[in-house]
Amino acid sequence: MPKHRVSMDIGGTFTDVIDFNDETGRYSAGKASTTPRDLTEGVFDGLAQVLDSVPDIAFLVHGTTQGLNAFLQRRGEKVLLLATAGVGDVYQIARGHRTRLYDVHYRKPTPLVKRSDTVELTGRLRYDGSERTALVEDEIRAAARRYREEGFGAIAVALLFSYLNPAHELAVERVLREELGDEVQITLSHRVAREWREYERTSSAVLDAYTGPIVRRYLENLEAKLADRGLGVPLHVMQSSGGIISADSARTMTLQTLLSGPVGGAMGSVALARRLGKPNLIGIDMGGTSFDISLVIEGQPDVSNEAELEGFPILMSVVNIHTIGAGGGSLAYHEAGGLRVGPESAGADPGPACYGRGGTQATVTDANLVLGRVDPTWFAGGTMELVPDLARRAVAELGATFGLDTVQMAEGICDVANAKMAQAIRNITVDRGIEPREFSLVAFGGAGPMHAVFIARELEIGEVVIPPDPGAFSAWGMLETEVRRDFSQSFYGTLAAADRAEVARILEGMEVEARAALVADGIEAASIRVTFALDMRYVAQEYTLTVGIDGDAFPDQETFADAAAKRFDAAHLSRFGHANAGAPVEIVTLRATAFGEMPRPEPVPLEAAAGADYPFETRQIVFGKAEHATPVIRRDALRPGMVVEGPAVILEQTATTVLPPGTRATLEPFGSLIVQVGKEN
């Protein structure tokens, strides 16, 4: 019988694979170079490191950046946009950027669809969803002919008020299918987001059409190759919301996969919170180019109902991830009399100077190597050997511009990078009224454990958690989540006037749809649960807060309105530090989220240490501009019960953990390092 649960996460440089063996209760990690020309090659290289045979896989989940990369590199499909006559400029006009109102350098992002590629259709609905003007089929057929003749790769349909009544969009799709067949990507805005705000819904539909064919072709290619190798179970795909769906569903809901790679780490933090009994965590994922931050609050991921990607709004549930340009490959340089680190990166090629591939500018990795915090002979688990002399030369050249010696410059680079990353964490905690000192810091990614303690000290955080295989933690998180589908429906009106029976009727309909969607994804009915929420705001406000509700808790109209208003007041107070109790509240959107429980890995605890000693080497490593005789330890030599006092460096296949003086680390039974940060000596 198949016995392996496997997850795969494709990054810009490496493809990470995590395998959990149900028989042994142990995890193993594989890391292979990402193969941009055909990503499946890197996937199978990684799989080969952790298991002998694809038919042994009992469950397989995949995080893909195909859609995101296509968007970032602007290599998506050419999209034909069909809009309601008279409002064809909605997508081009977009919205002003309120936070950049007085920024003379601000430029709106270039639309993914040219105005000349927007076709206006005569049919129109009224504000209540009733038909005002009928569609003209000849116009739709003319659009289909243009699609064929001008080399378009996808169609987005975004008609007025389709979130209330999808009849016109469905009719357009029917005619287009008659003309173009079933293989053409046709995105209907009401399927992507059944919510108001015309521009945001149109933008979401365009993004889905722009990236959809690329994601669909990739998934079909991967599924075919897995089937050829004997895979006997469905492939699942990570969603931006933190849940997973079957690849069959992902091919029709490609927008949901846009941020699936980074979200794996956020959901790993949620699983870690559950396992360690630590409900409030800040996850930091530091790789070669970027630094991603996510939050776990009271054991739950920080999820929003909309996101923005390079200025383009997206209406969908997404785990909030704040990203800045800071990583091991971030370039250090002199600017305006000061030291800057990032956001520019040396990338994988040529990479940092120490890679020996032609890079000459100092990076964060070069600085850590100069300080002795990186083992040049065992970088990336021994897959690369670094050149220390090249790192010293690059750092020394930069130091000369500041009048600093090589070691001083190297520590300066790390200090600036750490301060930059700490400030990014403040931006999503302190700026939202969240006190980071009340959280533990979870560090992962190839470079995260190297900088975690220094970042924690900047923020006065007392504890750092380093999970096993931190470089592959995002892949690990994908094994710990559930199947998830999100549904929404605009419902506008004051809370006091809202008919509880009507709200209940709509939510019940959404629940039926949600449960059917999960059953279609192979989830047993008994394993499905559905939660409900309302998007609410004070009357005359622009933005909303999502407040969870339990339909059984509001037995009558008065109880419903009063209890929902109190929950909204509490949410407003928590989010913004104030509330206006008694002020009229209005509902904007109804939401239903279905979860399908999946069997989770049940790992076997590590065997406790028989003694307190562990093998190590001693090297001279710089902390606080002074060399310290520092133990260098292999992580697989540590057992629960052992204590590591800083300074120390802990090496493993996917990352290096740096413990400066004043720290103390222990290993918990399932393999996570718990670091007490202490004070800098």
C-alpha positions as CSV (number, residue, x, y, z in Angstrom):
1,M,0.0,0.0,0.0
2,P,1.2,3.6,-0.7
3,K,2.7,5.0,2.5
4,H,4.3,8.3,1.7
5,R,2.8,11.8,2.0
6,V,4.7,14.2,-0.2
7,S,4.7,18.0,-0.7
8,M,6.7,20.0,-3.3
9,D,7.5,23.7,-3.3
10,I,9.2,25.3,-6.3
11,G,11.3,28.3,-5.6
12,G,13.3,30.6,-7.8
13,T,16.6,28.7,-7.0
14,F,15.6,25.4,-5.4
15,T,12.7,23.0,-5.5
16,D,12.0,21.6,-2.0
17,V,10.4,18.2,-1.4
18,I,9.2,16.9,2.0
19,D,8.2,13.3,2.5
20,F,6.4,11.8,5.5
21,N,6.6,8.1,5.8
22,D,3.4,6.8,7.5
23,E,5.2,3.6,8.6
24,T,8.2,5.1,10.3
25,G,6.6,8.4,11.4
26,R,9.6,10.3,10.1
27,Y,10.1,13.2,7.7
28,S,12.8,13.5,5.1
29,A,13.7,16.5,2.9
30,G,15.0,16.8,-0.6
31,K,16.4,19.8,-2.4
32,A,17.0,20.1,-6.2
33,S,17.9,22.9,-8.5
34,T,14.8,24.5,-10.0
35,T,14.7,24.0,-13.8
36,P,13.0,27.0,-15.3
37,R,12.8,25.6,-18.8
38,D,10.7,22.7,-17.6
39,L,9.8,22.9,-13.9
40,T,8.8,19.2,-13.8
41,E,12.5,18.2,-14.1
42,G,13.3,19.8,-10.8
43,V,10.3,18.3,-9.2
44,F,11.3,14.7,-10.2
45,D,14.9,15.4,-9.2
46,G,13.7,16.3,-5.7
47,L,11.3,13.4,-5.5
48,A,14.1,11.0,-6.3
49,Q,15.9,12.2,-3.2
50,V,13.2,11.2,-0.8
51,L,11.5,8.1,-2.2
52,D,12.2,5.2,-4.6
53,S,8.9,5.0,-6.5
54,V,6.1,7.4,-7.4
55,P,3.4,4.7,-6.8
56,D,4.4,4.7,-3.2
57,I,2.8,8.2,-2.8
58,A,-0.5,8.1,-0.8
59,F,-1.0,11.9,-0.9
60,L,0.7,14.6,-3.0
61,V,0.4,18.4,-2.7
62,H,2.2,21.0,-4.7
63,G,2.8,24.7,-4.4
64,T,3.4,26.4,-7.7
65,T,4.6,29.9,-8.7
66,Q,3.9,29.4,-12.4
67,G,1.0,32.0,-12.4
68,L,2.9,34.4,-10.2
69,N,6.1,34.2,-12.2
70,A,4.1,34.7,-15.5
71,F,2.6,37.8,-14.0
72,L,5.8,39.2,-12.5
73,Q,7.7,38.7,-15.8
74,R,4.7,39.9,-17.8
75,R,4.7,36.8,-20.0
76,G,1.0,35.9,-19.6
77,E,-1.5,35.4,-22.3
78,K,-2.9,38.2,-24.5
79,V,-6.3,38.9,-23.1
80,L,-9.5,40.1,-24.8
81,L,-11.7,41.9,-22.3
82,L,-15.5,42.0,-22.8
83,A,-17.2,44.8,-20.9
84,T,-20.6,46.5,-20.7
85,A,-21.2,49.2,-23.3
86,G,-20.4,52.6,-21.8
87,V,-18.1,51.4,-19.1
88,G,-15.3,49.9,-21.2
89,D,-12.8,52.3,-19.6
90,V,-13.3,51.0,-16.0
91,Y,-10.2,48.8,-16.2
92,Q,-8.0,51.6,-17.7
93,I,-9.1,54.3,-15.3
94,A,-8.6,52.0,-12.3
95,R,-8.4,53.8,-8.9
96,G,-6.1,56.5,-7.5
97,H,-3.6,55.2,-4.9
98,R,-4.7,56.9,-1.7
99,T,-1.4,56.3,0.1
100,R,0.5,57.8,-2.8
101,L,-1.7,60.8,-3.3
102,Y,1.0,63.4,-3.0
103,D,3.8,61.3,-4.5
104,V,4.8,63.1,-7.7
105,H,6.8,60.0,-8.8
106,Y,3.8,57.6,-8.5
107,R,2.7,56.0,-11.8
108,K,-0.3,53.6,-12.1
109,P,0.7,50.1,-13.2
110,T,0.4,49.5,-16.9
111,P,-2.8,47.6,-17.5
112,L,-2.5,44.0,-18.6
113,V,-5.1,44.7,-21.3
114,K,-4.8,47.6,-23.8
115,R,-7.8,49.8,-24.2
116,S,-8.0,48.7,-27.9
117,D,-8.4,45.1,-26.7
118,T,-11.6,45.9,-24.8
119,V,-14.8,45.1,-26.5
120,E,-18.0,46.7,-25.3
121,L,-21.3,44.7,-25.5
122,T,-24.7,46.3,-25.7
123,G,-26.5,44.2,-23.1
124,R,-27.0,45.8,-19.6
125,L,-28.4,44.9,-16.2
126,R,-29.9,47.4,-13.7
127,Y,-28.5,47.9,-10.2
128,D,-30.9,45.3,-8.8
129,G,-29.8,42.6,-11.3
130,S,-32.9,42.9,-13.6
131,E,-32.3,43.2,-17.3
132,R,-32.4,46.7,-18.8
133,T,-31.0,45.9,-22.3
134,A,-30.8,42.5,-23.9
135,L,-27.5,41.1,-25.2
136,V,-26.8,41.2,-29.0
137,E,-25.4,37.8,-30.0
138,D,-23.9,39.2,-33.2
139,E,-21.6,41.4,-31.1
140,I,-20.4,38.4,-29.1
141,R,-19.8,36.4,-32.3
142,A,-17.8,39.3,-33.7
143,A,-15.7,39.3,-30.5
144,A,-15.1,35.6,-31.1
145,R,-13.9,36.2,-34.6
146,R,-11.5,38.9,-33.4
147,Y,-10.2,36.4,-30.8
148,R,-9.3,34.0,-33.6
149,E,-7.9,36.5,-36.0
150,E,-5.7,38.6,-33.7
151,G,-3.9,35.9,-31.7
152,F,-5.5,36.3,-28.3
153,G,-4.9,33.6,-25.7
154,A,-7.7,34.2,-23.2
155,I,-11.0,36.1,-22.7
156,A,-12.1,37.9,-19.6
157,V,-15.8,38.8,-19.3
158,A,-16.7,41.5,-16.7
159,L,-20.2,42.9,-17.1
160,L,-22.1,45.3,-14.8
161,F,-23.9,43.8,-11.8
162,S,-23.0,40.3,-12.8
163,Y,-22.4,39.6,-9.1
164,L,-26.1,40.0,-8.5
165,N,-27.3,38.2,-11.7
166,P,-24.8,36.2,-13.8
167,A,-27.3,35.6,-16.6
168,H,-25.6,37.9,-19.1
169,E,-22.1,36.6,-18.4
170,L,-23.3,33.0,-18.8
171,A,-25.0,33.8,-22.1
172,V,-21.8,35.4,-23.4
173,E,-19.9,32.3,-22.4
174,R,-22.4,30.0,-24.2
175,V,-22.0,31.9,-27.4
176,L,-18.2,32.1,-27.2
177,R,-18.1,28.3,-26.6
178,E,-20.2,27.8,-29.7
179,E,-17.8,29.8,-31.7
180,L,-14.4,28.8,-30.1
181,G,-14.9,25.5,-28.4
182,D,-14.2,24.3,-24.9
183,E,-10.4,24.6,-24.8
184,V,-10.3,28.5,-24.8
185,Q,-9.7,30.1,-21.4
186,I,-12.9,32.1,-20.7
187,T,-13.0,33.8,-17.3
188,L,-16.3,35.2,-16.0
189,S,-16.0,37.8,-13.3
190,H,-18.8,36.5,-11.2
191,R,-17.1,33.1,-10.9
192,V,-13.8,34.8,-9.8
193,A,-15.5,37.2,-7.3
194,R,-19.2,37.5,-6.7
195,E,-18.7,40.9,-5.1
196,W,-19.3,44.6,-6.0
197,R,-16.6,47.1,-7.0
198,E,-16.5,47.0,-10.7
199,Y,-12.8,47.7,-11.1
200,E,-11.6,45.2,-8.5
201,R,-13.8,42.5,-10.0
202,T,-12.6,43.3,-13.5
203,S,-9.0,43.3,-12.4
204,S,-9.4,39.9,-10.8
205,A,-11.0,38.4,-13.9
206,V,-8.2,39.8,-16.1
207,L,-5.5,38.4,-13.8
208,D,-7.2,35.0,-13.9
209,A,-7.4,35.1,-17.7
210,Y,-3.8,36.4,-18.1
211,T,-2.2,33.6,-16.0
212,G,-4.8,30.8,-16.3
213,P,-3.7,29.1,-19.5
214,I,0.0,28.9,-18.3
215,V,-1.0,27.4,-14.9
216,R,-3.4,25.0,-16.6
217,R,-0.8,23.8,-19.1
218,Y,1.7,23.3,-16.4
219,L,-0.6,21.3,-14.2
220,E,-1.7,19.1,-17.1
221,N,1.9,18.5,-18.0
222,L,2.9,17.6,-14.4
223,E,-0.2,15.4,-13.9
224,A,0.6,13.5,-17.2
225,K,4.2,12.9,-16.2
226,L,3.2,11.8,-12.7
227,A,0.6,9.4,-14.2
228,D,3.3,8.0,-16.5
229,R,5.4,7.2,-13.5
230,G,2.5,5.4,-11.7
231,L,0.9,8.0,-9.4
232,G,-2.3,6.5,-8.2
233,V,-3.8,9.4,-6.2
234,P,-5.0,12.9,-7.2
235,L,-2.5,15.8,-7.2
236,H,-3.5,18.6,-4.9
237,V,-2.5,22.3,-5.2
238,M,-1.9,24.9,-2.5
239,Q,-4.1,28.0,-2.7
240,S,-3.4,31.6,-1.7
241,S,-6.0,31.2,1.0
242,G,-3.9,28.6,2.9
243,G,-6.1,25.7,1.9
244,I,-5.6,23.1,-0.8
245,I,-7.7,22.0,-3.8
246,S,-7.5,19.2,-6.3
247,A,-5.6,19.9,-9.5
248,D,-8.9,19.4,-11.4
249,S,-10.4,22.3,-9.4
250,A,-7.1,24.4,-9.7
251,R,-7.3,24.2,-13.5
252,T,-10.6,26.0,-13.4
253,M,-9.7,28.4,-10.5
254,T,-6.2,29.3,-11.4
255,L,-6.2,32.7,-9.7
256,Q,-6.5,30.9,-6.4
257,T,-3.0,29.4,-6.9
258,L,-1.3,32.7,-7.6
259,L,0.5,33.0,-4.2
260,S,0.5,29.3,-3.3
261,G,4.3,29.0,-2.9
262,P,4.8,31.5,-0.1
263,V,1.6,30.6,1.7
264,G,2.9,27.1,2.5
265,G,5.3,28.6,5.1
266,A,2.5,30.6,6.7
267,M,0.4,27.5,7.1
268,G,3.4,25.7,8.4
269,S,3.5,28.3,11.2
270,V,-0.1,27.6,11.9
271,A,0.6,23.9,12.3
272,L,3.6,24.7,14.5
273,A,1.5,26.9,16.7
274,R,-0.9,23.9,17.1
275,R,1.9,21.4,17.8
276,L,3.9,23.6,20.2
277,G,0.9,25.2,22.0
278,K,2.1,28.7,21.0
279,P,-0.9,30.5,19.5
280,N,0.9,33.8,18.5
281,L,3.7,33.5,16.0
282,I,5.5,35.7,13.5
283,G,6.8,33.7,10.6
284,I,9.8,34.9,8.7
285,D,10.9,33.3,5.5
286,M,14.3,34.6,4.3
287,G,15.6,33.2,1.1
288,G,18.1,34.4,-1.5
289,T,16.1,37.4,-2.7
290,S,13.1,38.1,-0.5
291,F,12.0,38.2,3.1
292,D,8.4,37.2,3.7
293,I,6.5,37.8,6.9
294,S,3.2,36.2,8.0
295,L,1.3,36.1,11.3
296,V,-0.5,33.5,13.3
297,I,-2.9,35.1,15.7
298,E,-4.7,33.0,18.3
299,G,-3.8,29.9,16.4
300,Q,-5.3,31.2,13.1
301,P,-3.6,32.5,9.9
302,D,-4.0,36.2,9.1
303,V,-6.3,36.1,6.1
304,S,-7.8,38.9,4.0
305,N,-10.5,38.9,1.5
306,E,-8.6,40.9,-1.0
307,A,-5.0,41.6,-2.0
308,E,-2.9,43.8,-4.2
309,L,-0.2,42.6,-6.5
310,E,2.1,45.3,-8.0
311,G,-0.8,47.7,-7.9
312,F,-3.5,45.4,-9.3
313,P,-6.3,44.5,-6.8
314,I,-7.5,40.9,-6.5
315,L,-10.8,39.9,-4.8
316,M,-10.0,36.5,-3.2
317,S,-9.2,35.1,0.2
318,V,-5.4,35.3,0.7
319,V,-3.1,34.8,3.6
320,N,-1.5,38.1,4.3
321,I,2.2,38.0,3.5
322,H,4.4,41.1,3.6
323,T,7.4,40.8,1.3
324,I,10.5,43.0,1.1
325,G,13.7,42.7,-1.0
326,A,16.0,41.3,1.6
327,G,17.8,37.9,1.4
328,G,21.1,36.2,1.3
329,G,21.8,37.6,-2.2
330,S,20.8,41.2,-1.4
331,L,23.5,43.6,-2.6
332,A,25.2,46.0,-0.2
333,Y,26.2,49.4,-1.6
334,H,27.1,53.0,-0.8
335,E,24.4,55.6,-1.4
336,A,24.0,59.2,-0.3
337,G,26.7,58.7,2.4
338,G,25.1,55.7,3.9
339,L,25.1,51.9,3.6
340,R,22.2,50.3,1.8
341,V,21.3,46.6,1.6
342,G,18.8,45.5,-1.0
343,P,16.3,45.4,-2.5
344,E,18.5,44.6,-5.5
345,S,19.8,41.0,-5.4
346,A,22.7,39.1,-7.0
347,G,20.2,36.3,-7.7
348,A,21.3,32.8,-8.3
349,D,23.5,33.8,-11.3
350,P,26.0,35.3,-10.9
351,G,25.0,35.2,-7.2
352,P,27.1,36.5,-4.3
353,A,30.8,37.0,-4.9
354,C,31.6,33.9,-2.9
355,Y,29.8,31.7,-5.4
356,G,32.7,32.2,-7.8
357,R,30.4,32.8,-10.8
358,G,31.5,36.3,-11.6
359,G,29.7,38.4,-9.0
360,T,31.9,41.1,-7.5
361,Q,29.5,43.1,-5.3
362,A,29.2,42.3,-1.6
363,T,26.0,40.6,-0.4
364,V,24.6,39.5,2.9
365,T,25.9,35.9,2.3
366,D,29.4,37.3,1.6
367,A,29.2,39.2,4.9
368,N,28.2,36.1,6.9
369,L,30.9,34.1,5.3
370,V,33.5,36.8,6.3
371,L,32.2,36.6,9.9
372,G,32.6,32.8,9.9
373,R,28.9,32.1,10.3
374,V,28.7,30.1,7.1
375,D,30.6,26.9,6.5
376,P,32.1,27.3,3.0
377,T,32.5,23.6,2.5
378,W,28.9,22.6,3.5
379,F,26.7,25.4,2.0
380,A,23.2,24.2,1.0
381,G,23.9,20.8,2.5
382,G,27.2,20.4,0.8
383,T,25.8,20.9,-2.7
384,M,28.0,24.1,-3.2
385,E,31.5,25.1,-2.0
386,L,32.0,28.8,-1.4
387,V,35.1,30.9,-2.0
388,P,35.9,32.9,1.2
389,D,38.7,35.0,-0.5
390,L,36.2,36.4,-3.0
391,A,33.8,37.3,-0.2
392,R,36.5,39.1,1.7
393,R,37.6,41.0,-1.4
394,A,34.1,42.2,-2.1
395,V,33.4,43.2,1.5
396,A,36.8,44.9,1.8
397,E,36.2,47.0,-1.3
398,L,32.9,48.3,0.1
399,G,34.5,48.9,3.5
400,A,37.2,51.1,1.9
401,T,34.5,53.6,0.8
402,F,33.4,53.9,4.5
403,G,36.8,53.7,6.1
404,L,36.0,50.4,7.7
405,D,38.0,47.2,7.9
406,T,36.6,44.0,6.4
407,V,35.1,42.6,9.6
408,Q,33.5,46.0,10.6
409,M,32.0,46.2,7.1
410,A,30.7,42.7,7.2
411,E,28.9,43.3,10.6
412,G,27.6,46.6,9.3
413,I,26.0,44.8,6.3
414,C,24.3,42.3,8.6
415,D,23.2,45.0,11.0
416,V,21.6,47.0,8.3
417,A,19.9,44.0,6.8
418,N,18.6,42.9,10.3
419,A,17.3,46.4,11.0
420,K,15.5,46.5,7.6
421,M,13.9,43.1,8.3
422,A,12.9,44.2,11.8
423,Q,11.3,47.3,10.5
424,A,9.3,45.3,8.0
425,I,7.9,43.2,10.9
426,R,6.9,46.4,12.7
427,N,5.0,47.5,9.6
428,I,2.6,44.6,9.9
429,T,2.5,44.4,13.7
430,V,3.0,47.7,15.5
431,D,1.3,49.7,12.7
432,R,-1.8,47.4,13.2
433,G,-1.8,47.7,17.0
434,I,-0.1,44.3,17.5
435,E,2.7,44.0,20.0
436,P,5.5,41.8,18.6
437,R,6.9,41.2,22.1
438,E,3.9,39.0,22.7
439,F,4.8,36.7,19.9
440,S,7.4,34.1,19.2
441,L,9.5,34.3,16.0
442,V,9.4,31.3,13.7
443,A,12.4,31.4,11.3
444,F,12.7,29.4,8.1
445,G,14.0,29.6,4.6
446,G,17.6,29.0,3.8
447,A,18.8,32.2,5.5
448,G,16.1,32.8,8.1
449,P,17.7,30.9,11.0
450,M,21.0,32.7,10.5
451,H,19.4,36.1,11.2
452,A,16.5,35.3,13.4
453,V,18.0,36.0,16.9
454,F,19.4,39.3,15.7
455,I,16.0,40.3,14.4
456,A,14.3,39.2,17.6
457,R,16.6,41.3,19.6
458,E,15.8,44.4,17.5
459,L,12.1,43.8,18.3
460,E,12.6,42.7,21.9
461,I,11.1,39.3,21.1
462,G,12.1,36.7,23.7
463,E,11.8,33.4,21.8
464,V,12.8,32.1,18.4
465,V,11.6,28.7,17.0
466,I,13.6,27.0,14.3
467,P,11.6,24.1,12.8
468,P,13.2,21.0,11.4
469,D,14.4,21.4,7.8
470,P,13.8,25.1,7.8
471,G,14.8,25.5,4.2
472,A,12.0,23.3,3.2
473,F,9.5,24.5,5.8
474,S,7.0,25.9,3.2
475,A,6.8,22.4,1.7
476,W,6.3,20.9,5.2
477,G,3.4,23.4,5.8
478,M,1.5,22.1,2.8
479,L,1.2,18.7,4.4
480,E,-0.5,20.2,7.5
481,T,-3.4,22.1,5.9
482,E,-7.0,21.3,4.8
483,V,-9.0,21.5,1.6
484,R,-10.6,24.9,1.5
485,R,-13.1,26.7,-0.7
486,D,-14.3,30.3,-0.2
487,F,-17.6,31.7,-1.4
488,S,-19.0,35.3,-1.2
489,Q,-22.1,37.2,-2.2
490,S,-22.6,41.0,-2.0
491,F,-25.5,41.9,0.3
492,Y,-25.7,45.6,0.9
493,G,-27.9,47.2,3.7
494,T,-27.9,48.4,7.3
495,L,-27.6,45.8,9.9
496,A,-30.8,47.0,11.7
497,A,-32.8,46.7,8.5
498,A,-31.4,43.5,7.3
499,D,-33.8,40.6,7.2
500,R,-32.3,37.8,9.3
501,A,-34.3,35.2,7.4
502,E,-33.1,36.5,4.1
503,V,-29.4,36.5,5.3
504,A,-29.9,32.9,6.6
505,R,-31.5,31.8,3.3
506,I,-28.5,33.2,1.2
507,L,-26.0,31.6,3.6
508,E,-27.7,28.3,3.5
509,G,-27.6,28.4,-0.3
510,M,-23.8,29.2,-0.1
511,E,-23.3,26.3,2.3
512,V,-25.0,23.9,-0.1
513,E,-22.7,25.1,-2.9
514,A,-19.6,25.0,-0.7
515,R,-20.3,21.4,0.5
516,A,-21.0,20.2,-3.1
517,A,-17.7,21.8,-4.2
518,L,-15.7,19.8,-1.6
519,V,-17.5,16.6,-2.3
520,A,-16.5,17.1,-5.9
521,D,-12.9,17.4,-4.7
522,G,-13.2,14.0,-3.1
523,I,-13.9,15.0,0.5
524,E,-16.4,12.9,2.4
525,A,-19.5,14.8,3.6
526,A,-18.8,13.9,7.2
527,S,-15.4,15.6,7.1
528,I,-16.7,19.0,5.9
529,R,-17.4,22.0,8.1
530,V,-18.6,25.4,6.9
531,T,-18.0,28.7,8.7
532,F,-19.8,32.0,8.0
533,A,-18.8,35.7,8.2
534,L,-20.1,39.2,7.4
535,D,-18.1,42.1,5.9
536,M,-19.4,45.1,7.9
537,R,-18.6,48.7,8.4
538,Y,-20.0,51.8,10.1
539,V,-22.4,53.7,7.9
540,A,-20.3,56.2,5.8
541,Q,-17.1,54.2,6.1
542,E,-15.4,53.0,2.9
543,Y,-13.6,49.9,4.1
544,T,-15.0,46.8,5.9
545,L,-14.0,44.3,8.5
546,T,-14.9,40.6,8.3
547,V,-16.6,39.3,11.4
548,G,-17.3,35.6,11.9
549,I,-20.8,34.6,12.9
550,D,-22.6,31.5,14.0
551,G,-26.1,31.3,12.5
552,D,-27.5,29.3,15.5
553,A,-26.4,32.1,17.9
554,F,-29.0,34.6,16.6
555,P,-32.4,33.0,17.0
556,D,-34.4,36.2,16.1
557,Q,-34.1,39.5,14.3
558,E,-33.3,41.6,17.4
559,T,-30.7,39.2,18.7
560,F,-29.0,38.9,15.2
561,A,-28.7,42.7,14.8
562,D,-27.5,43.4,18.3
563,A,-25.0,40.5,18.5
564,A,-23.5,41.2,15.1
565,A,-23.1,44.9,15.9
566,K,-21.3,44.0,19.2
567,R,-19.0,41.6,17.4
568,F,-18.2,44.3,14.8
569,D,-17.5,46.9,17.5
570,A,-15.1,44.5,19.2
571,A,-13.3,43.8,15.9
572,H,-13.0,47.5,15.2
573,L,-11.6,48.2,18.6
574,S,-9.1,45.4,18.3
575,R,-8.0,46.4,14.8
576,F,-8.0,50.2,15.1
577,G,-7.9,50.9,18.8
578,H,-11.3,52.5,18.9
579,A,-15.0,51.7,18.3
580,N,-18.2,53.7,18.0
581,A,-20.6,51.6,19.9
582,G,-24.2,52.3,19.0
583,A,-23.4,53.8,15.6
584,P,-25.3,52.3,12.7
585,V,-23.6,49.4,11.0
586,E,-24.1,48.1,7.5
587,I,-23.5,44.7,5.8
588,V,-21.6,44.7,2.5
589,T,-20.8,41.0,1.8
590,L,-21.8,37.6,3.1
591,R,-19.1,34.9,3.2
592,A,-19.1,31.1,3.6
593,T,-15.9,29.0,3.8
594,A,-15.9,25.3,3.6
595,F,-13.1,23.2,5.1
596,G,-12.4,19.5,4.3
597,E,-10.4,17.7,6.9
598,M,-7.5,15.7,5.5
599,P,-5.5,13.0,7.4
600,R,-2.5,14.8,8.8
601,P,1.0,13.2,9.4
602,E,1.4,11.8,12.9
603,P,5.2,12.0,13.5
604,V,7.0,9.9,16.1
605,P,8.7,12.0,18.8
606,L,12.5,11.9,18.7
607,E,14.3,9.7,21.2
608,A,15.4,11.7,24.3
609,A,19.1,12.3,24.9
610,A,21.0,9.7,27.0
611,G,23.4,12.5,28.1
612,A,24.0,16.1,27.8
613,D,27.0,16.0,25.4
614,Y,27.1,16.3,21.7
615,P,29.9,16.3,19.1
616,F,31.1,19.6,17.7
617,E,34.0,21.4,16.1
618,T,35.4,24.7,17.4
619,R,35.9,27.7,15.0
620,Q,36.6,31.4,15.4
621,I,33.4,33.3,14.6
622,V,32.8,37.0,14.9
623,F,30.2,38.4,17.2
624,G,30.2,42.0,18.3
625,K,33.4,42.8,16.3
626,A,35.3,40.2,18.3
627,E,36.2,36.6,17.5
628,H,34.7,33.9,19.7
629,A,35.7,30.3,20.0
630,T,32.4,28.9,18.8
631,P,31.1,25.3,18.7
632,V,29.9,24.2,15.2
633,I,27.3,21.4,15.6
634,R,25.4,19.2,13.2
635,R,21.7,19.4,14.0
636,D,21.2,15.7,13.5
637,A,23.5,15.1,16.5
638,L,21.1,16.9,18.9
639,R,18.4,15.2,20.9
640,P,15.6,16.4,23.1
641,G,17.0,17.3,26.5
642,M,20.3,18.7,25.2
643,V,21.1,22.3,25.8
644,V,23.2,24.5,23.4
645,E,24.6,27.7,24.9
646,G,25.5,30.5,22.6
647,P,27.7,31.3,20.8
648,A,27.1,28.3,18.6
649,V,26.4,27.5,14.9
650,I,24.1,24.6,14.0
651,L,24.5,23.1,10.6
652,E,21.9,21.1,8.6
653,Q,21.1,20.3,5.0
654,T,18.7,23.2,4.3
655,A,19.9,26.0,6.6
656,T,22.4,27.3,9.2
657,T,21.3,28.5,12.6
658,V,23.4,31.1,14.3
659,L,23.2,31.5,18.1
660,P,25.1,34.6,19.3
661,P,26.4,35.0,22.8
662,G,23.7,35.1,25.5
663,T,21.3,32.7,23.8
664,R,20.2,29.2,24.9
665,A,18.6,26.6,22.7
666,T,16.9,23.3,23.4
667,L,15.3,20.7,21.1
668,E,11.6,19.9,21.7
669,P,10.4,16.3,21.2
670,F,9.4,16.8,17.5
671,G,12.6,18.4,16.5
672,S,12.1,22.2,16.6
673,L,14.8,24.3,18.2
674,I,13.5,26.6,20.9
675,V,15.9,29.5,21.4
676,Q,15.7,31.8,24.4
677,V,17.1,35.0,22.9
678,G,18.4,36.6,26.1
679,K,20.3,39.9,26.0
680,E,23.3,40.8,23.8
681,N,26.5,40.5,25.7
